[in-house]
Amino acid sequence: MISEKINNIINEQINLEFYSGYLYLSMSAHLKEIGLFGFASWMRLQAKEEVEHGLKLLDYLIERNSFVTLKQIKTPEFEFNGVLSIFNHIYEHEKNITDCVMKIAKVAEDECDRTTLSFIDWFINEQIEEEQNIKNIIKRLELFGDEKTSLFLMDNELGKRD
């Protein structure tokens, strides 16, 4: 069994991962409503990935004979002001998630829980990749501005994500 401190912080992270899924789903729905089906598809796949992260954390607690405490997931609140605004919001959100994952690693270090530390390394690497992917999309959106042809091409490209 893991410590109560680690149990609590991982349960908080489960909630954050499921919230991330809600956030991406809300953005996916908005993008689909305005006709950006590729961006919408990208967001929907990202939502699925975030839920899988939450489930991975949940399974870890169970495997360590610890307790899962699912809490209410807050409603994502975000005003949609264009694609660049959406991705900037996501980038800030993912940086916050990275900070939270780093806090889990710190608590695991403080508690001398090498198993949790090893487990959470996967999430650290995943967060680095997610932040970079989003930052790359932001750079391209900033470069192209509101140029509709470029937005159309990006929409097609992001729609090809598996």
C-alpha contacts under 8 A as a table, 3 or more apart, distances in Angstrom:
res1	aa1	res2	aa2	distance
1	M	64	R	5.20
1	M	65	N	5.08
1	M	66	S	5.51
2	I	6	I	6.52
2	I	7	N	6.47
2	I	64	R	6.51
2	I	65	N	7.65
2	I	66	S	6.38
2	I	113	D	7.84
3	S	6	I	5.35
3	S	7	N	6.12
3	S	111	E	7.69
4	E	7	N	4.91
4	E	8	N	6.02
5	K	8	N	5.26
5	K	9	I	6.31
5	K	107	V	7.53
6	I	9	I	5.22
6	I	10	I	6.06
6	I	104	I	7.10
6	I	107	V	6.61
6	I	108	A	6.75
7	N	10	I	5.34
7	N	11	N	6.14
7	N	61	L	7.20
7	N	66	S	6.85
7	N	67	F	7.04
7	N	68	V	7.94
8	N	11	N	5.12
8	N	12	E	6.26
9	I	12	E	5.01
9	I	13	Q	6.27
9	I	104	I	6.43
10	I	13	Q	4.88
10	I	14	I	6.21
10	I	57	L	6.85
10	I	61	L	7.88
10	I	104	I	7.05
11	N	14	I	5.06
11	N	15	N	6.52
11	N	57	L	7.95
11	N	58	L	7.61
11	N	68	V	6.40
11	N	69	T	6.11
11	N	70	L	7.10
12	E	15	N	5.22
12	E	16	L	6.35
13	Q	16	L	4.86
13	Q	17	E	6.09
13	Q	54	G	7.38
13	Q	57	L	7.79
13	Q	100	C	7.24
13	Q	101	V	7.55
14	I	17	E	5.18
14	I	18	F	6.32
14	I	53	H	7.74
14	I	54	G	4.58
14	I	55	L	7.40
14	I	57	L	6.19
14	I	58	L	6.68
14	I	70	L	7.79
15	N	18	F	5.22
15	N	19	Y	6.08
15	N	54	G	7.25
15	N	70	L	6.93
15	N	71	K	6.60
15	N	72	Q	7.75
15	N	73	I	6.42
16	L	19	Y	4.92
16	L	20	S	6.07
16	L	54	G	7.89
16	L	97	I	7.55
17	E	20	S	4.95
17	E	21	G	6.42
17	E	50	E	5.39
17	E	51	V	6.12
17	E	53	H	6.36
17	E	54	G	5.05
18	F	21	G	4.99
18	F	22	Y	6.47
18	F	50	E	6.44
18	F	51	V	5.28
18	F	54	G	5.97
18	F	73	I	7.07
19	Y	22	Y	4.99
19	Y	23	L	6.15
19	Y	73	I	5.77
19	Y	74	K	6.70
19	Y	75	T	7.77
19	Y	76	P	7.37
20	S	23	L	4.94
20	S	24	Y	6.17
20	S	47	A	6.82
20	S	50	E	6.08
20	S	51	V	7.77
21	G	24	Y	5.24
21	G	25	L	6.10
21	G	46	Q	7.30
21	G	47	A	4.01
21	G	48	K	6.49
21	G	49	E	7.64
21	G	50	E	5.15
21	G	51	V	5.64
22	Y	25	L	5.02
22	Y	26	S	6.12
22	Y	47	A	6.82
22	Y	75	T	7.50
22	Y	76	P	6.59
23	L	26	S	5.23
23	L	27	M	6.37
23	L	47	A	7.57
23	L	76	P	5.31
24	Y	27	M	5.09
24	Y	28	S	5.98
24	Y	43	M	5.36
24	Y	44	R	6.41
24	Y	46	Q	6.57
24	Y	47	A	5.01
25	L	28	S	4.87
25	L	29	A	6.12
25	L	43	M	6.59
25	L	44	R	5.69
25	L	47	A	5.80
26	S	29	A	5.21
26	S	30	H	6.35
26	S	76	P	7.30
27	M	30	H	5.07
27	M	31	L	6.11
27	M	40	A	7.26
27	M	43	M	6.79
27	M	86	I	7.40
28	S	31	L	5.17
28	S	32	K	6.10
28	S	39	F	7.19
28	S	40	A	4.16
28	S	41	S	6.78
28	S	42	W	7.74
28	S	43	M	5.05
28	S	44	R	5.65
29	A	32	K	5.14
29	A	33	E	6.13
29	A	40	A	6.65
30	H	33	E	5.03
30	H	34	I	6.47
30	H	40	A	7.67
30	H	80	F	7.85
31	L	34	I	5.28
31	L	35	G	6.33
31	L	36	L	5.20
31	L	37	F	6.68
31	L	39	F	6.51
31	L	40	A	5.08
32	K	35	G	5.07
32	K	36	L	5.42
32	K	37	F	5.12
32	K	39	F	7.83
32	K	40	A	5.28
33	E	36	L	7.62
36	L	39	F	5.58
36	L	40	A	6.17
36	L	152	F	7.94
36	L	155	D	6.21
37	F	40	A	4.86
37	F	41	S	6.01
37	F	155	D	6.89
37	F	159	G	6.88
38	G	41	S	5.06
38	G	42	W	6.23
38	G	154	M	7.89
38	G	155	D	4.49
38	G	156	N	5.42
38	G	157	E	7.07
38	G	158	L	5.25
38	G	159	G	3.47
38	G	160	K	7.28
39	F	42	W	5.07
39	F	43	M	6.25
39	F	154	M	7.99
39	F	155	D	5.35
39	F	158	L	5.80
39	F	159	G	6.17
40	A	43	M	5.13
40	A	44	R	6.16
40	A	159	G	7.69
41	S	44	R	5.04
41	S	45	L	6.24
41	S	158	L	7.56
41	S	159	G	5.64
41	S	161	R	7.89
42	W	45	L	5.30
42	W	46	Q	6.21
42	W	158	L	5.82
42	W	159	G	5.99
42	W	161	R	6.36
43	M	46	Q	4.90
43	M	47	A	6.12
44	R	47	A	4.97
44	R	48	K	6.39
45	L	48	K	5.08
45	L	49	E	6.27
45	L	162	D	7.83
46	Q	49	E	4.97
46	Q	50	E	6.25
47	A	50	E	5.15
47	A	51	V	6.38
48	K	51	V	5.22
48	K	52	E	6.25
49	E	52	E	4.99
49	E	53	H	6.29
50	E	53	H	4.99
50	E	54	G	6.42
51	V	54	G	5.01
51	V	55	L	6.26
52	E	55	L	4.98
52	E	56	K	6.08
53	H	56	K	5.03
53	H	57	L	6.37
54	G	57	L	5.21
54	G	58	L	6.17
55	L	58	L	4.84
55	L	59	D	6.01
56	K	59	D	5.18
56	K	60	Y	6.20
57	L	60	Y	5.02
57	L	61	L	6.46
58	L	61	L	5.33
58	L	62	I	6.49
58	L	68	V	6.52
59	D	62	I	5.06
59	D	63	E	6.05
60	Y	63	E	5.04
60	Y	64	R	6.19
61	L	64	R	5.13
61	L	65	N	6.38
61	L	66	S	5.03
61	L	67	F	6.37
61	L	68	V	6.55
62	I	65	N	5.06
62	I	66	S	5.51
62	I	67	F	6.70
62	I	68	V	7.19
63	E	66	S	7.43
80	F	83	V	7.91
80	F	85	S	6.98
80	F	86	I	6.42
81	N	84	L	7.89
81	N	85	S	5.63
81	N	86	I	7.10
82	G	85	S	5.37
82	G	86	I	6.40
83	V	86	I	5.06
83	V	87	F	6.34
83	V	141	L	7.95
84	L	87	F	5.20
84	L	88	N	6.08
84	L	138	I	6.49
84	L	141	L	6.10
84	L	142	E	7.27
85	S	88	N	5.10
85	S	89	H	6.14
86	I	89	H	5.14
86	I	90	I	6.25
87	F	90	I	4.88
87	F	91	Y	6.04
87	F	134	I	6.83
87	F	137	I	7.65
87	F	138	I	6.31
88	N	91	Y	5.04
88	N	92	E	6.36
88	N	138	I	6.93
89	H	92	E	5.29
89	H	93	H	6.18
90	I	93	H	4.91
90	I	94	E	6.03
90	I	134	I	7.61
91	Y	94	E	5.14
91	Y	95	K	6.21
91	Y	131	E	6.37
91	Y	134	I	6.20
91	Y	135	K	6.90
92	E	95	K	5.11
92	E	96	N	6.35
93	H	96	N	5.12
93	H	97	I	6.34
94	E	97	I	4.86
94	E	98	T	6.13
94	E	127	Q	7.25
94	E	130	E	7.42
94	E	131	E	6.29
95	K	98	T	5.00
95	K	99	D	6.33
95	K	131	E	6.95
96	N	99	D	5.07
96	N	100	C	6.33
97	I	100	C	5.02
97	I	101	V	6.22
97	I	127	Q	7.67
98	T	101	V	5.08
98	T	102	M	6.15
98	T	124	I	6.89
98	T	127	Q	5.75
98	T	128	I	7.76
99	D	102	M	5.04
99	D	103	K	6.28
100	C	103	K	5.02
100	C	104	I	6.53
101	V	104	I	5.12
101	V	105	A	6.50
101	V	120	I	7.28
101	V	123	F	6.91
101	V	124	I	6.52
102	M	105	A	4.99
102	M	106	K	6.23
102	M	124	I	7.08
103	K	106	K	4.93
103	K	107	V	6.16
104	I	107	V	5.16
104	I	108	A	6.10
104	I	120	I	7.37
105	A	108	A	5.02
105	A	109	E	6.15
105	A	116	T	7.63
105	A	117	L	5.58
105	A	120	I	6.37
105	A	121	D	7.77
106	K	109	E	5.03
106	K	110	D	6.14
107	V	110	D	4.95
107	V	111	E	6.01
108	A	111	E	5.05
108	A	112	C	5.92
108	A	113	D	4.99
108	A	114	R	6.97
108	A	116	T	6.06
108	A	117	L	5.52
109	E	112	C	4.97
109	E	113	D	6.27
109	E	114	R	7.27
109	E	117	L	6.75
110	D	113	D	7.79
113	D	116	T	5.61
113	D	117	L	6.28
114	R	117	L	4.89
114	R	118	S	6.01
115	T	118	S	5.19
115	T	119	F	6.14
116	T	119	F	4.88
116	T	120	I	5.96
117	L	120	I	5.27
117	L	121	D	6.38
118	S	121	D	5.39
118	S	122	W	7.65
119	F	122	W	6.12
119	F	123	F	7.74
120	I	123	F	5.20
120	I	124	I	6.44
121	D	124	I	5.01
121	D	125	N	6.33
122	W	125	N	5.30
122	W	126	E	6.15
123	F	126	E	4.86
123	F	127	Q	6.05
124	I	127	Q	5.19
124	I	128	I	6.39
125	N	128	I	5.17
125	N	129	E	6.39
126	E	129	E	5.17
126	E	130	E	6.16
127	Q	130	E	4.97
127	Q	131	E	6.02
128	I	131	E	5.35
128	I	132	Q	6.25
129	E	132	Q	5.20
129	E	133	N	6.16
130	E	133	N	5.17
130	E	134	I	6.25
131	E	134	I	5.30
131	E	135	K	6.03
132	Q	135	K	4.98
132	Q	136	N	6.10
133	N	136	N	5.22
133	N	137	I	6.51
134	I	137	I	5.13
134	I	138	I	6.23
135	K	138	I	4.97
135	K	139	K	6.17
136	N	139	K	5.14
136	N	140	R	6.45
137	I	140	R	5.24
137	I	141	L	6.19
138	I	141	L	5.00
138	I	142	E	6.02
139	K	142	E	5.15
139	K	143	L	6.09
140	R	143	L	4.94
140	R	144	F	6.14
141	L	144	F	5.29
141	L	145	G	5.79
141	L	151	L	7.68
142	E	145	G	5.21
144	F	147	E	5.78
144	F	150	S	6.35
144	F	151	L	7.67
146	D	151	L	7.35
147	E	150	S	5.67
147	E	151	L	6.40
148	K	151	L	4.97
148	K	152	F	6.02
149	T	152	F	5.02
149	T	153	L	6.24
150	S	153	L	5.03
150	S	154	M	6.13
151	L	154	M	5.09
151	L	155	D	6.00
152	F	155	D	5.01
152	F	156	N	6.29
153	L	156	N	5.13
153	L	157	E	6.20
154	M	157	E	4.94
154	M	158	L	6.00
155	D	158	L	5.33
155	D	159	G	6.05
156	N	159	G	5.13
156	N	160	K	6.78
157	E	160	K	5.51
157	E	161	R	7.55
158	L	161	R	5.65
